[in-house]
Amino acid sequence: MDPAHFDLNDIEHEPTDEQLAALMECVAEEARRRGERVRSELLTSLKAGLATAMADPQTHERT
């Protein structure tokens, strides 16, 4: 069995523990990448919203 490729639906040729560990690491890395991208997008949106609100004197109190 090719160590880099396996079919999770193939019950006759189950993946090795190493293959499953590599798959889980790839899944975790992709989740981290997507999470960071979404976090960055949300932060950018929040900053833009705050800037818009602060530019409009009717939306906040001056201290």
N, C-alpha and C positions, 0 to 999 in steps of 0.2 A: 504494500500500500504506500502510495506517495505521501511522505510526511507533511507536505504543504497542502494537499487537497484530500478531502474526504467528504462523504455524503452522510449527513446526520440521519437520513431516512433509510440508509442501507443497514438493515439489521444483521446481515450476514458478515459484514466487515466493519466492526465497530471501531471508532477512532481510539487512538492510544491516549493515555493520560496526558502525554506531552502535546498531542494535537489539540486536545480539549483545553489545556492550559493556554496554548498559543491563541486559540479562538477567543477565549475569555479575555485575554489581554488585549486583543484587537477590539473586542466589543467595548471594553472599559476605556481604551484610548479614544475610540470614536465618541463615546458618551462624554468624555472630558472635553474633547474638541467642540462638540456641539453645545455643550453647556457653557463653555467659555464664549463661544460666538453669540449665543442668546443673551448671556449676561452683558456682554459688550453692547449689543443692540439695545437692550433695555436701559442700560446706563446712559447711552447716547440719547435715547428718547426722553428719559427723565431730565437730563440736563437741558435739552431743548425746551421741554415743557416748563421747567423752572425759569429759564431765560425769558420765555414768552410771558409768563406770569409776572415776573419781576419788571418787565418793561411796561406793563400796564398798571398804572397807579391804582386802579379800581380793584385789583385782585389781591392787594396786600396792604398791610399797615406799615407805615414808616415808623421806625424807632427813634 
